[in-house]
């Protein structure tokens, strides 16, 4: 009787493994708490490593925003450069609010990231923000978000 129960349990666990792998390959599974911020999601795919640029200026505003319908709130700054005022999307609020370095209005910063069109207007999806000697690394060179493995640490 125990062998039958063990076989059924193993078959069930194997079925769960196959199902979770299939869902992950379709992009249906998300990192815990990612709220739509994962690399494979529609918003994450907007980052284009071929369109990376570096801009600098003064932070006019720090605001919450929603990237796409159903996403958890994100944080962006509005950066006033010599040429423009442009939103710079940092990442999910739950991640940005836990960082040691805080970005505040009036701060002079340098932002490196991918220029996108968001809601019909130009924006930058940040990979790095430099404030004085501090550097916030938000994405790697390929655009993979730093918060991807954050909860697993």
Secondary structure, 3 states (H helix, E strand, C coil): CHHHHHHHHHHHHHHHHHHHHHHHHCCCCCCCCCCCCCCCCCCHHHCCHHHEEEEEEEEEEEEEECCCCCCCCEEEEEEECCCCEEEEEEEEHHHHCCCCCCCCCCCEEEEEEEEEEECCEEEEEEEEEEECCEEEECECCCCCEHHHCHHHC
